[in-house]
């Protein structure tokens, strides 16, 4: 069976890149990647291509990506085929004692190749090059790749040297291309027009002219592709020059925000009507790491149309560099997030309604008790006019309890605007426990609380924070079929607040634990799978994080960390 058919999880666009150019038996390939997902896909396709032509494959990789590659290949390669893939740790390979020693790296390369070469086996290698921060590291990498190119030609292997494109400059990339016959990105493989290999033989004048014309055609093609990207892009695109003035917007920008190119071109980027309140100092701080590493800056923010409508957008910013590796312009892409937020709001409301429905029985029980008490006291009042003040006091207390329960229920049912304020987290939790006490009692569950300080405050939307507390406490109650203790614990640290929900249920198997939080995945008979996903999104919106720990037979702990702001 064709290897692509056997591994449908590998994108066909990335599969078998080494077949795009006729590579017979040896090649030195420079791969600069920007997407980890594409990187893993390309590594897997490279391995499967090798296996399909009976190659042994040496993978020099870090532990994290090794695990992801192995997981992706599991179920695709047979045990015998897996035996032809040899993994080595790239830290030991490149960064022994936190220094990049060229001689040691070349020696390591010979050592991993030798056992296979002695058996006259065909070999291909894939090495993820990582390096420590040290003086002159760029020149060391260039010198290393020059020697490595000679070694690849000597051994007659196909070798990929993979670099994180987010952590290297364009000038370093160009220098490394001089010692690689091929250049590869996440979705393309081409010959390196800068390659100086084959003993660096100088071409004839006519050959040089041909090469110059080829480079000229490539540059023209790249310029055409760039123009097409700007015009055909479905997102709003804006280009800003080094003088901070807008030099280009595409037609999607005009359609989305209502301003024409004539209105926007030539304006200072910090004075655009589309972003009336941009903080120049903050933007310049964000630009600094981008200028150094060519990384991409992303932020969610609000922009304004010509007609005063606010639009939530994902703003992406990255630099354009010239042949001397100098920034000459900035590209800003604004992706409209309106539909995504509408879907999130629908999910949030759906989860609220689901919670309200599930709580109905407990709420009915909780309200019936005070109503019964009030009814009894009214009958006593009718029969006996004495001790009226005592009766009134008890009835007032019970009525206040009904009001509290109903107000908590209305919080869930009524659409709310997001309002981040400093709120007392302990008071908030107590309100939620009041609402859920009846359901806990009916299930034989005791809710215990643990905190040192009752004055712990967190900046949050009170309704959304109550929603996640209700979700996690309800889950804990439902996890204990035979009753038990559910502990809600709050700890305040120097930088954050840790909120823990600890149950004594059966625990969650590892296979299910990995899937929790996926849309519509649920272990409950009548569950929707939305509760945990919505809670996770709320926590992330509050700049927090969530972790779930579970042991079979011992129970589950959900930890929520919220920043102190």
KOLSE-621585 format. One record per residue (C-alpha): x, y, z. Coordinates in pm, whole numbers, plus 50000, padded with zeros to 5 digits. Layout:
% residues N
XYZ...
This chain:
% residues 565
500005000050000501195035149918502695052250230500535083150180497405061550186498635044650503499055077650687496075099650618497095121850911500055134550705499015163250479499565153750114500985188350053503895180350285504315143550200507215131249988508895164849941512105147149837510305135149524509525170549402513115172549276514915142249140517145131549429518865098649355521235089349635522665119949810521475154749900522135180850168518865198850250518415230150462514935230750617513745262350796510365255950955507855280151111505015256551209505605227951453502655208651305504105211150952507525201851090506185169451241504255161450920507365166750706509515145650939506975117250918506715119350538510535119650513510685088050728507935070350530509535079450198512785064250319511105032750451509245028350120512595025449935514225004050207516285031850370517265032250735516425066550885518435084051157516455110651346518425134651569515725152751765514705167052103512555146052339509335165852290509275164051909510555128151908507485118352107505145136551864506785120551560506605085951715502935090851809502095101351452503845070851306502285046251552499755024951370501245035151034504605017151044504914980551129507204968851408509764958151148509604992250978509945010151314513144990151359514625009451065514075043251235516855052351481516275081351724519085100951894518825130152138519935162451971521035178452300523745152052343524545155751974524905193751949525095209152295527305187552516528315208052822526235236752680528785244052405528615238952029531805219751934532055214451558534585186051583532445167451835529305171351619531075157451310532475129251521528955121351647527665121151288530295095451187529525074151495525775071451430526355064351060529155038951095527185008151219524685011050931527225020050662529364989850756526374967850674526094984450329522634997950419521115028450251520785056450506519095090350525519345114450820517145141650973518825164351226517085191751424519905216751483519635234851817522355255951971523225273252298523485311052327527195317952294529625341552125530065338451744527465310451725526315321651376529815317551232530175283851409526955271651245528145283150902531535265850948529795234451073527445232450772530385236950531532095206650687528795187650709528205192950335531565176550263530655147350495527255142250327528905140849984531575117050118529045092650267526505096249985523505101450214520335122450196520535145750497518095172050624519365199250860516275214651023516375249351182513615268451362512965297151119511485317951402514885318851575517245326751287517855357951080517485359950703521215366950667522145334950856519675315250643521325328350324524775319050452523625283650537522065280050190525595283150047526365248750195523125230750115522215218949767518495221549845516365245850045513095234550205510245252950379507105239350545505485233350206508125235349931511515221249826513755239249573517375238949467519505264149656520665290349404523365300849656524935266149681528745266949670529395229449696530995206049445534415219149557533155254949496534125253649126533705288648977531215288548688532105301848342530935336748247528075322648035527045299848321527115329548556524835349348323522425319948310522475318148690521865355848717518885353348480517525323948679517795343749004516145373448835513225351448722512905337049073512815371949225510195382948971508105351949050508365358649424507275394849369504275383049165503385358049440503625385849700501355408649498498875380149456498995373149829498135409349908495315412049654493715377749701494035375850080490625372450250491895392350551492565429650571496215436750482498145468850548501835476550480503655503350678506975518550571509965526450791508695562350825505615547651003503315558150717500845534450547501965525950193499405499250100495995484850195494085457650008490445459049896489315436950189490575463950427488445489650240485355466950247485725457750617486475491850766484805515150514487815537550450489265539150099492965537350009492795574849942491675580350306494385558250463497555559250247500155583350379498715584550732500915576951034500155541651159499725554951515497095580251405494805558151198491045562851246490715524951247492745523651573492105556451757493675546052088496915527551994499685530452255502845538152051505235530352338503635496152398503755487452024507445496852003508185473752299506465445252112508465453051796511885448851959511985410351978510445408351627513225429851483515845406851636514405372851542511885377551255509205362751479505515370551425503585391851674499915383451727497365400951947493585401851975492265437451983489335459651882489365481451571486765506751453484995510851117484295543950948480715541551078481715537551445481225499751472483755480951686485195448951534487255423551729490265413051519493325390751542496185413951444499345397751305502505417951243505805407851082508695425950907509795427150542513595426050502515785435650206518805416950065521005432450338518715418550608517425453350696513745459250774512205481750509508475476850587505985460250820503015438650719499915440550939497105415350883493735420751055491495389851070487855396651157486925375851466483215385151474481905350751374484245332851616483025353851908479395348551805479955310751812481645313652153478715333952289476275307352162478315279852330478475299952652474715305352652474105268652564476215258052860474335282153091470985267952984472305232453027473445240553383470125257053465468185226553345470365202353542470015223453858466215224953839465635195154072468055208154333466635243354318463055230554355464145210854662466025240754804463065264654761460485239554887462145237455231461875274855310458365276355162457305247455389458825265655688457035298255601453735280055553454105263055893454865295456073451885312755910449675284956045451205290056393450605327456368446995320756281446615297756581448715317056832449375354356835452295350257077456025349156979455195368356661458645384656640460405350956647458155337456369458685368856158462475366456199462615330156082460275336855786462335367255677465495346055688463895318955472462585344455221466075359555191467395324655115464815320354837465825354154693469515344354698468875311454518466655327754255469155355854192471935330354138469725311753890468985344253703472725350253664472865318853449469675325053251470175361953174472635372852899475435393253057478035417252919481625409153019482715431653306486175426253458486335440153812488055431454138485795406454318486095387654644486735351854531485755336554867482345354054866481815342854507482545306354595480235307754898477395320254675477935291154435478025265554718474715279454848473215272154507474615236854488474215225454851470885208654779472265188254488475265178254699473035166754987470805146454755473945128454628475405122954976478255147154909479675171055166481275202955029484235214655238486145247055191489755254955274491435289155269493525309955509492355344555411488745354755337489865386855166491285371454849490335392854548490685385054177490035406453870487295387753687483845388153536481815376553836479175358153630481705339053422483745330053730480605316653900479875296353588483215278053598482875271853974479375257253919480705234953637483605221153842481635216254166478795198953974481315176253801482825167354139479395159354288478415137653990481775119354001480985105354349478185079954295478445067454652478885101354815482045116054963483785149055028484345176154768487005201054876487205236254733490595251354819492005286354755495675295654794497155329954724500765330254602503045359154510501995361054142498785341154119495825325354293495385287454290491775275254298491435237354341488405214254321489225180054472486775150854461486945114954593485415098854286486515069054080489135088653885489515093253510491495069453285494485084653102492895078052761489805098552853491795125353038493545134952711490195141152538488605162552809487815197552683487215186852324483855199252185481005174552241483235148452408481505136652727481365106052951477925115653087474825098852948473045131952888476075154752871476925179152590480705180752633480515218852629480925226053003484655219653033485425235552696483515267452788485145268253134488615264852979487875293552739486645315753025489825308353223492025316652922490095349252871491025357553231494715350953140494635319953360495395282953309493765249953400495185215353473493415182653555495055155153762493385121753824494155087553974491935057253931490325048754264491505080854434489705109354260490295139954045491735174454108491085204553885493555233053938492775268053811495495294453825494455330953793496945359853777497015386854042496355418853845
